Every structure is written in structure tokens, then in C-alpha cells.
Amino acid sequence: MHTTASDGFFSPSEVVKKSFDAGLRIISITDHDSIDGLKEAKEYAKNLNIDVINGIELSAEFEDKEVHILGYFFDETNSEFTLKIDEFKNQRYQRIINFVEKLNQKQISISIDDVLEFSKTGTLGRPHIAQALIKKGYASNFYEVFSKFLGNDSSFYVKKNFLAPETAFDLIHRAGGVCIIAHPGAFSEKALSHFVKSGVDGFEVNHPSLSSEQKKFYHEFVRKNHLIGTGGSDFHGGRRNDEINLGKYYIPAARVELLKQRAMNLN
């Protein structure tokens, strides 16, 4: 799940409340390149008796395809980890400036201050640009603004700075966490083999983007490779189907404990 700390529509507290209402009692917020929402989420979760697991989502690239890598149970005070997250935050800021400049070149009147208005933490993502564009009347909702301006195929698109998968795995492992490949449906056998050899701890086996056949494949894949299968709704808010997905894509509490034990065994 994602919050306004990176590329989500709702605040960390709102995400926790929505999770509670959906029947979830153990959750992780995996904002892109940011852990800024963790403190607020954990504080609010105390009132609802929900466990919030440390989480993050890092962007890597392999075979010219974007790889999203989820980190769980890491130590958020690890200095090497937090310094790298600060570096990611600066890179994201520069990327949004580049987006704004491209939009301005096409007479779309938007400034970095307009975008910052929608980020409480200063960690910026495309949804913050989307909210600014909607406020200014260039689109009526998230779906429209991403279709017109912010999608990966848009002429305004600015590519991210990507890590190598093994670099992301190492960063999370060195902070005491476990690494999971998010929504893995489009990867080749070569890529899957590379992830396993590079030290990944598991794959999402329950995700809105996976077909029934893909879910069966990944359940069997993690079993054969002695990895852990996880689940997640990939909830961002402000997008079609997000609300109905929340609470449907989960794993048993016992599997969460396996993740925790795997993280502890790495230390």
C-alpha cells in the first residue's frame, strides 16, 4: 500500500483506517523510495490494534524492464539505509522538476510549488503532480491525468534512476530486511533465475495483476526455490479498482511470521 509520502492519494493514517475497515490486522505500507509515512502509520495503528510492518518499495531494472522490490522488516534506523533513502528522495525531487519543465514547454502552467502543496514530507511522486494538474483543471481525476500526461508512454515521461536488483537486495539485507519481487507476472525465466541467484527472499503470489494461472505458477515457483510467497493489494487510492482490491490480496499471519523469521536469520 502507498501513501502521500510517495505516490499514494491518502495519508498514512487514512490508509491504516481503510485497512482496518477492510478487515486487515497486519499491514505494511510500501511507499516508493520512502519511509516517511511509517511513524504516522504506526502511531495511528495503535488505536486500532493493527500491526504495521516496516516496508518500502525500491525501483530496479533488469532486461530493460522495471522491477519493483519490496523490503520488509528492515531496521529503519540503519544509517547506511537511511542515507540511501535520502539520496533517492533527492533524485525523485529532480525527476519531478524535469516533469514540470516538460509540461511547461507545452504551455501547461504548473510549478514545483504547486506540486509540493500536495506532499507533506517533501518526497515527491507522479501522484503529487497529478493532484496539482487536477486542481488547475487540466484533468478531472487520476485516471485521466495519467492517461494524458504522466503515463510511461507519455511524451512528458521522465525515466527514474534505477538500481540493479542485486544492489537493492543487498541494501535491504544489510538493513536486516527481506526482499520480495512485487507483481512479477511479466518476467522471463532468465530474470526469475537471476533474482533467485542474487538473493531474493520471495515473490508476490497474490496480486491484482496476476491471473489464476500465474498465481499457481508463482506459488509452485516459491515452493521449489524455498522462498516465501506474499500478497498485496498495491493500493494507491485515486485509481480505478483500488478500493475494491483493498483487503482481498493477503497472506495468512503465519506466512508473515515466516518473513519475520527469515529477516531475523539474516542478522
Secondary structure as GFF3:
##gff-version 3
##sequence-region A 1 267
A	DSSP	alpha_helix	12	21	.	.	.	ID=ss1
A	DSSP	beta_strand	26	28	.	.	.	ID=ss2
A	DSSP	alpha_helix	38	46	.	.	.	ID=ss3
A	DSSP	beta_strand	51	53	.	.	.	ID=ss4
A	DSSP	beta_strand	55	62	.	.	.	ID=ss5
A	DSSP	beta_strand	65	72	.	.	.	ID=ss6
A	DSSP	alpha_helix	79	105	.	.	.	ID=ss7
A	DSSP	alpha_helix	112	116	.	.	.	ID=ss8
A	DSSP	alpha_helix	126	135	.	.	.	ID=ss9
A	DSSP	alpha_helix	142	145	.	.	.	ID=ss10
A	DSSP	pi_helix	146	150	.	.	.	ID=ss11
A	DSSP	alpha_helix	165	174	.	.	.	ID=ss12
A	DSSP	beta_strand	178	181	.	.	.	ID=ss13
A	DSSP	alpha_helix	189	197	.	.	.	ID=ss14
A	DSSP	beta_strand	202	206	.	.	.	ID=ss15
A	DSSP	alpha_helix	212	224	.	.	.	ID=ss16
A	DSSP	beta_strand	228	231	.	.	.	ID=ss17
A	DSSP	alpha_helix	242	245	.	.	.	ID=ss18
A	DSSP	alpha_helix	253	266	.	.	.	ID=ss19
###
